[in-house]
Amino acid sequence: MSNYISKIFGSSPVKPLQAHMAKADECAGRLPEFFEAVFVGDWQIAKAVREAISGLEHDADDLKKELRLQMPKNLLMPVARADLLSVLRVQDEVANLSKDIAGVVIGRQMTFPDTLKPSYMALLRRCVDAAGQAHTTVNELDELFEVGFSGREVEIVQGFINKLDQIENDTDKLEIEVRANLFGLEKGLDPVEVMFLYKVIDLTGDLADTCQRVGSRLQLLLAR
Amino acid sequence: MDMMMVYIGLAAVFGLFMAWGIGANDVANAMATSVGARALTIKQAILVAAVFEFLGAVLAGGAVTSTIRKGIVDAGSLADSPELLVYGMLAALLAAAIWLLLASQRGWPVSTTHSIVGAIVGFAAVGIGIEAVKWVKVGTIVMSWVISPLTAGMIAYTIFKSVQWLILEREDPLDRARRFVPLYIFLAGFTITLVTLFKGLKHVGLELSTGQSYAVAVIVGVMIALLGRLFIARIKIDPDADKDFRFQTVERVFGILMVVTACSMAFAHGSNDVANAIGPVAAVISVAQSGVIGQKSEVSIWILLLGGGGIVIGLATYGFRVMATVGKRITHLTPSRGFAAELAAATTIVVASGTGIPISTTHTLVGAVLGVGLARGIAAINLSVVRSIFLSWVITIPAGAILAIIFFYILKLVFG
């Protein structure tokens, strides 16, 4: 015998979405470790960390597929299904970008000019902060569902999103610094190498942008 | 007269079988939200269900039982051949019980109320004649099947909105929960008691005036609320749980409330659904004892005891297993939602029980859950399952009717 009333309660998308963001955050969080190894030329460790990031990204992909399957079209949810799916998509980009950054560096066995290292590291760490803040914000989702997307909790989340915007703002400034720094060094470097350094800086900046977009997608959930 | 004893015996056996089926399968639907929200453990839920289903059946099950017994079939058209009513009611019981057994094995969402009403209307309209059915009354019952989920949905929506406004949206939800949850407890205790008293407890030897009823309901409500406050005061803040989910302690306060609404829901379910099993039994017995149909006597208490007892046996022998699967399947319902749905459904059902209208408790509860969902209260409701539950009566009524007609002719052949 089966009980049919329990079937009307679909599974909540909240926990899987948060689990996915946790993976994405972890991907980004491994990047400083990766670059520290690259900076000292320890490719053994760098490769191992890249493997780890790749594995985490794979886990995130699995979670993404699972979550999509449990969100059929005819669910009644407090928020639009499309909005939730777009949060998921952007979260997934965070994981993908982290993997791509490590991939480019490993693929070309890139070396960084010593004078570029500190400013790039500062940018990267702030980008990782952005991922962490996006994660913190996504972690508020269960509280948002609890209160029914209204009242004081919305203000709290709004505050988190504002802070995320601030962090992204910082990364913009840091990115300009790194670029200026690299521009000064350009002449003495191999042109192809320079192209790819710019590419890594671009991708790193994108990481923070994408984290900010996680926040703005969440904001769409708050809009009535 | 010997034949009449056979009829009574058969009716009691079939009625007990049906009551067993309700306890085995249907009670789990009524308790699903409590078990799903983990306000009660499975064991506690079974205990609550056993006690309050029984109380609901015995104390408040009389009016709906009367309706099933003599509200659907027009006694006047049967004055010359009362045994036809006996065959019909036996056939209806058998039809509904077998249909339910089949449906619950297949996992079809089938309402006991729809089955039995369909079966009675079926045998009366075909076996006796179209004019033997009180169509106006049947019309009212069918209307109530649409109105009761809507009403429960609206009440649930309002209750949950009030919870948001009074507690969840605020800066200090825990303090406010401690303050306002006893009020909701009072509301639950007061409403259920009042409706039960209004309906009258003459058959247990208790007759109260309107004023007295109000006074008793207030006293009962206040007493339960005070008891609830005692338990709420004992809830300690769990910082570990609150770190992960800030409303953990708040939800535990609602958990106390949900114990009360779970009792209300079991009481309401007992009061309405016991009639599906024993209404036909009461009809058979009144014919068998007096040889005439439709005398004005109340439903005797031992029939209600039979129904209540049958439900508890069903629960104890099989229902607990169904209940356990419910708990596993519902993963994210919280007490602040579950209580709103239950209180709304229980209130609607008890009012219907008081007025003697057999409604589908399951549909009413589903309506209430949808109401909470529309107030943005539930993370995900599967609308296609909801639709299939509501559409099921399109199949259940004719199925019950056809089976009852077949059994009616068989019984007529065997006994007639």
Chai-1 contact restraints between the chains, C-beta under 6 A:
chainA,res_idxA,chainB,res_idxB,connection_type,confidence,min_distance_angstrom,max_distance_angstrom,comment,restraint_id
A,M1,B,N25,contact,1.0,0.0,6.0,A-B,restraint_1
A,M1,B,S104,contact,1.0,0.0,6.0,A-B,restraint_2
A,M1,B,V322,contact,1.0,0.0,6.0,A-B,restraint_3
A,S2,B,G107,contact,1.0,0.0,6.0,A-B,restraint_4
A,N3,B,A28,contact,1.0,0.0,6.0,A-B,restraint_5
A,N3,B,V322,contact,1.0,0.0,6.0,A-B,restraint_6
A,N3,B,V326,contact,1.0,0.0,6.0,A-B,restraint_7
A,Y4,B,P109,contact,1.0,0.0,6.0,A-B,restraint_8
A,I5,B,N29,contact,1.0,0.0,6.0,A-B,restraint_9
A,I5,B,A32,contact,1.0,0.0,6.0,A-B,restraint_10
A,S6,B,A32,contact,1.0,0.0,6.0,A-B,restraint_11
A,S6,B,V326,contact,1.0,0.0,6.0,A-B,restraint_12
A,S6,B,R329,contact,1.0,0.0,6.0,A-B,restraint_13
A,S6,B,I330,contact,1.0,0.0,6.0,A-B,restraint_14
A,K7,B,V385,contact,1.0,0.0,6.0,A-B,restraint_15
A,I8,B,I381,contact,1.0,0.0,6.0,A-B,restraint_16
A,I8,B,N382,contact,1.0,0.0,6.0,A-B,restraint_17
A,I8,B,V385,contact,1.0,0.0,6.0,A-B,restraint_18
A,I8,B,V386,contact,1.0,0.0,6.0,A-B,restraint_19
A,F9,B,I330,contact,1.0,0.0,6.0,A-B,restraint_20
A,F9,B,L333,contact,1.0,0.0,6.0,A-B,restraint_21
A,G10,B,A380,contact,1.0,0.0,6.0,A-B,restraint_22
A,G10,B,N382,contact,1.0,0.0,6.0,A-B,restraint_23
A,S11,B,T331,contact,1.0,0.0,6.0,A-B,restraint_24
A,S12,B,H332,contact,1.0,0.0,6.0,A-B,restraint_25
A,S12,B,A379,contact,1.0,0.0,6.0,A-B,restraint_26
A,S12,B,A380,contact,1.0,0.0,6.0,A-B,restraint_27
A,N74,B,L383,contact,1.0,0.0,6.0,A-B,restraint_28
A,N74,B,S384,contact,1.0,0.0,6.0,A-B,restraint_29
A,L75,B,A380,contact,1.0,0.0,6.0,A-B,restraint_30
A,L76,B,G373,contact,1.0,0.0,6.0,A-B,restraint_31
A,L76,B,I381,contact,1.0,0.0,6.0,A-B,restraint_32
A,L76,B,L383,contact,1.0,0.0,6.0,A-B,restraint_33
A,M77,B,A380,contact,1.0,0.0,6.0,A-B,restraint_34
A,P78,B,R376,contact,1.0,0.0,6.0,A-B,restraint_35
A,D142,B,F245,contact,1.0,0.0,6.0,A-B,restraint_36
A,E143,B,R246,contact,1.0,0.0,6.0,A-B,restraint_37
A,F145,B,A379,contact,1.0,0.0,6.0,A-B,restraint_38
A,E146,B,F247,contact,1.0,0.0,6.0,A-B,restraint_39
A,V147,B,L168,contact,1.0,0.0,6.0,A-B,restraint_40
A,V147,B,E169,contact,1.0,0.0,6.0,A-B,restraint_41
A,G148,B,Q164,contact,1.0,0.0,6.0,A-B,restraint_42
A,G148,B,R376,contact,1.0,0.0,6.0,A-B,restraint_43
A,G148,B,G377,contact,1.0,0.0,6.0,A-B,restraint_44
A,F149,B,R376,contact,1.0,0.0,6.0,A-B,restraint_45
A,S150,B,E169,contact,1.0,0.0,6.0,A-B,restraint_46
A,G151,B,E169,contact,1.0,0.0,6.0,A-B,restraint_47
A,R152,B,E169,contact,1.0,0.0,6.0,A-B,restraint_48
A,R152,B,E171,contact,1.0,0.0,6.0,A-B,restraint_49
